Every structure is written in structure tokens, then in C-alpha cells.
Amino acid sequence: MKKLFIFILISITSFVFAQIENFSVANRQITWQKIFSTELKFEDLASTLENNGLFYDIIKDDNSIRFKFKDHKIDYKGFGKTLMSTPNYIAGGQYAGNGIVDYKDGKYRVTINNISYIYTSLDLSFGMNQSKFLLEDGTLKKGTDDFNKRFTTDAPLFDYSFSNLFKFEKYKPKNDDW
């Protein structure tokens, strides 16, 4: 009985660590998706997305909004890390991508894909040099739809930062009536 209990515990533990919350892969394309509760109406959500300056190429449909974002830095400090404890591919550049917000009363779902990493470095002969990589390039095992070991430890940092980016309630103007 004790051996069976240990086997079940190990199986459950390995299953839990094999999942990466809010990230999925299909056809070598990484997608981040999360559902948020909200008190905002669709019009308020769309207005917030259009007016906060973080998103562009915004296309609004009946209950969805397509957009692009760029120049997003991963918030490693808010996550509780330091620059030295954060991998360079996270702390040293900016992220961009495409997304869609699907709205239902009381909640919205954000899906982002085509996530790319833009890294600017100093090139001694040409000045500043900018490189762009897809997130898939460094986070998937070669030729598979499986995340590499490094990304399984770094994913919570991405999840934290993307979650904060898409909490639209925080962009509402503060009531300055005193």
C-alpha cells in the first residue's frame, strides 16, 4: 500500500510540473491565453484598450477586439526577481505580439500569439543592432511541440507580466473629485 501511495504521489507531481499554466503549443506556435473577470462593459473595455497607448492596429467586432502590442518589457521586478537572477532573453529586451480579446458579460478572454523578442545590442562597427526572434525559437525543443526545460521555469514570469498587461481595470482613470 505504501509503494502504491508513493507511486501515485510521484505521478501526480510529475504531471503538475509538466504543465505550463496559460501557455499552449500547436504546430510549433506558442499561444498564451487567460480569462479575466471584469465589471467593465464591452464598450469600456474597448475604449480602455484603444486609449492606453500600449496597443495598436485595433480592430473591433461585435464582442471581440483584435490588436497588436510592442515594446512590452517583462516585469521581473514585480515578480520578485532581480536583473542578475533573470535570464537575459527576458530582462534584456522587449516583446511584441498579436492578440484578441473575446468578451462575455462579466469576463473576457485574452489570447496572444506570434510573440516575438526584440533585443537591441551595441555593435562596435555599426552602432545599435536590433535582433528579432520568435518566442518559439528558444523555448521549444527542436522539431517538437514540447517546451524545453528552461521555459518551464521561466513561464511563470511571462505569465505574471502578460496577466498584468491585460488587467484592464487598472487602466481606468482615477476619480480625482475631491
Disulfide bonds with the S-S distance in Angstrom:
none
